[in-house]
Amino acid sequence: MFTFFNSESLWIGTDMKRFHEIRDCLDTAGIPYKHKVKNHSAQWTGRGTLRGNMGSLGISADQMYQYEIFVYRKDLEKAGYAMDL
């Protein structure tokens, strides 16, 4: 079970293609992982969401989501080699 104490963030980014490439590499290497997806435009800012107050004009759809991949600490080095860092 992934917890704060036994896992480490392997990658954080906004590129969905790279996110899927890394997940495929981890699957191929047999390394367990967990991921989170965060929508920055849906963050609450007091009187509603950021997108509701400011709009989304000029914000690229690719930059709205932030992806993060976690692996066990013991597998961090192995995962780095698996994704060719």
SERO-4910 file (N, C-alpha, C, O; in steps of 0.05 Angstrom, whole numbers):
BEGIN
 pado doro    nc1    nc2    nc3   cac1   cac2   cac3    cc1    cc2    cc3    oc1    oc2    oc3
  Met    A     17    -24      0      0      0      0     18     25      0     36     27     16
  Phe    A     12     43    -18     28     68    -20     19     87      3     -4     92      7
  Thr    A     39     96     17     34    116     38     55    139     35     74    136     19
  Phe    A     51    160     50     70    182     50     98    173     59    118    184     49
  Phe    A     99    154     76    124    145     88    140    126     71    165    124     74
  Asn    A    127    111     53    142     91     38    143     96      7    152     79     -8
  Ser    A    133    119     -1    133    125    -30    147    151    -36    151    168    -18
  Glu    A    155    154    -61    170    178    -70    159    186    -97    151    169   -113
  Ser    A    158    212   -102    149    222   -127    170    218   -149    193    226   -145
  Leu    A    164    204   -170    182    198   -191    182    219   -212    203    227   -223
  Trp    A    159    230   -219    156    249   -241    132    267   -236    111    257   -227
  Ile    A    135    293   -242    113    312   -241    114    328   -267    136    338   -275
  Gly    A     92    330   -281     92    346   -306     65    350   -317     45    340   -306
  Thr    A     63    364   -340     37    370   -352     35    356   -379     14    360   -393
  Asp    A     54    341   -388     54    328   -414     41    300   -412     52    282   -401
  Met    A     16    298   -423      2    273   -420     16    250   -435     15    227   -426
  Lys    A     28    257   -458     42    236   -474     65    224   -457     68    200   -456
  Arg    A     81    241   -445    103    232   -428     93    216   -404    105    196   -397
  Phe    A     71    225   -393     58    211   -370     52    182   -378     58    164   -362
  His    A     40    179   -401     33    152   -410     58    135   -417     59    111   -413
  Glu    A     79    148   -429    104    134   -435    117    123   -409    126    101   -409
  Ile    A    117    140   -388    129    131   -363    113    108   -351    125     89   -341
  Arg    A     87    110   -351     70     89   -341     75     63   -356     75     42   -344
  Asp    A     78     65   -383     83     41   -398    110     28   -391    112      4   -389
  Cys    A    130     45   -387    157     36   -379    156     21   -352    168      1   -349
  Leu    A    141     33   -333    139     21   -307    124     -6   -308    131    -25   -294
  Asp    A    103     -7   -324     88    -32   -328    106    -53   -340    105    -76   -331
  Thr    A    121    -46   -360    139    -65   -373    160    -76   -354    167    -99   -355
  Ala    A    170    -58   -336    191    -66   -317    179    -80   -293    194    -91   -276
  Gly    A    153    -80   -290    140    -93   -268    142    -78   -242    141    -89   -220
  Ile    A    144    -51   -244    147    -34   -220    120    -23   -213    107    -10   -229
  Pro    A    110    -28   -188     84    -17   -180     86     13   -177    106     24   -169
  Tyr    A     64     27   -184     64     56   -183     35     65   -176     16     50   -178
  Lys    A     33     90   -169      8    103   -164     10    131   -178     31    142   -179
  His    A    -12    141   -187    -11    167   -200    -34    185   -190    -54    176   -180
  Lys    A    -29    212   -192    -49    232   -185    -51    251   -209    -31    257   -223
  Val    A    -75    261   -213    -80    281   -233    -93    305   -220   -113    302   -206
  Lys    A    -82    329   -224    -92    353   -210   -100    373   -232    -85    379   -250
  Asn    A   -125    383   -230   -135    403   -248   -131    431   -235   -145    437   -216
  His    A   -112    446   -246   -106    473   -234   -129    493   -238   -132    511   -221
  Ser    A   -144    491   -259   -165    510   -264   -190    506   -247   -207    523   -246
  Ala    A   -191    483   -233   -214    477   -216   -208    483   -187   -224    475   -170
  Gln    A   -186    496   -181   -179    502   -153   -198    524   -143   -205    543   -157
  Trp    A   -207    521   -118   -224    540   -105   -209    564    -96   -188    561    -84
  Thr    A   -219    588   -102   -206    613    -94   -225    631    -79   -228    655    -86
  Gly    A   -238    621    -58   -256    638    -43   -284    638    -53   -302    625    -41
  Arg    A   -289    652    -75   -317    655    -86   -321    638   -111   -333    648   -130
  Gly    A   -310    615   -112   -314    597   -135   -287    587   -145   -266    591   -132
  Thr    A   -288    575   -168   -263    564   -179   -248    585   -194   -259    606   -201
  Leu    A   -223    579   -198   -205    597   -214   -217    602   -242   -218    624   -251
  Arg    A   -225    580   -255   -236    582   -282   -262    598   -282   -268    613   -300
  Gly    A   -279    594   -261   -304    608   -259   -301    638   -254   -317    654   -264
  Asn    A   -280    646   -240   -275    674   -235   -260    688   -257   -266    711   -264
  Met    A   -240    675   -268   -222    688   -287   -227    679   -316   -218    692   -335
  Gly    A   -240    656   -320   -243    645   -347   -218    629   -355   -199    627   -339
  Ser    A   -219    617   -378   -197    600   -387   -185    610   -413   -170    595   -426
  Leu    A   -191    635   -420   -180    646   -445   -150    649   -443   -140    661   -424
  Gly    A   -136    638   -463   -107    641   -463    -93    619   -448    -68    618   -450
  Ile    A   -107    602   -435    -94    579   -420    -96    554   -438   -118    546   -445
  Ser    A    -74    543   -444    -73    519   -460    -86    496   -446    -82    492   -422
  Ala    A   -102    480   -460   -115    457   -448    -94    437   -438    -99    422   -419
  Asp    A    -71    436   -451    -49    418   -442    -38    426   -415    -27    408   -401
  Gln    A    -39    451   -408    -28    460   -383    -47    460   -359    -39    467   -337
  Met    A    -72    453   -364    -92    453   -342    -88    430   -323    -95    433   -299
  Tyr    A    -77    408   -332    -74    384   -315    -45    380   -308    -27    382   -325
  Gln    A    -40    372   -283    -13    365   -274    -14    336   -265    -31    327   -250
  Tyr    A      5    320   -276      6    292   -270     30    286   -252     51    299   -254
  Glu    A     26    267   -233     48    260   -215     47    229   -212     26    217   -208
  Ile    A     71    217   -214     73    188   -211     90    182   -186    111    194   -182
  Phe    A     80    164   -170     94    155   -145    102    126   -148     88    110   -160
  Val    A    125    120   -137    135     92   -134    144     88   -106    149    107    -91
  Tyr    A    148     62    -99    159     56    -72    188     67    -71    202     66    -91
  Arg    A    196     76    -48    224     86    -45    244     66    -53    264     72    -66
  Lys    A    239     40    -46    259     19    -53    261     15    -83    281      5    -92
  Asp    A    241     23    -98    241     20   -128    248     45   -143    247     45   -167
  Leu    A    255     67   -129    260     92   -142    283     91   -162    280    101   -185
  Glu    A    305     80   -154    328     78   -172    322     60   -196    329     67   -219
  Lys    A    309     37   -191    302     19   -213    283     33   -232    285     29   -256
  Ala    A    264     48   -222    244     63   -239    258     84   -255    251     88   -278
  Gly    A    279     97   -244    294    117   -259    308    105   -283    308    116   -305
  Tyr    A    319     81   -279    332     67   -301    311     58   -322    316     58   -346
  Ala    A    288     49   -312    267     39   -330    256     61   -348    250     55   -371
  Met    A    255     85   -339    245    107   -355    267    123   -369    262    144   -380
  Asp    A    292    113   -367    315    125   -380    321    154   -372    323    171   -389
  Leu    A    323    158   -346    330    185   -336    360    189   -337    369    210   -329
***
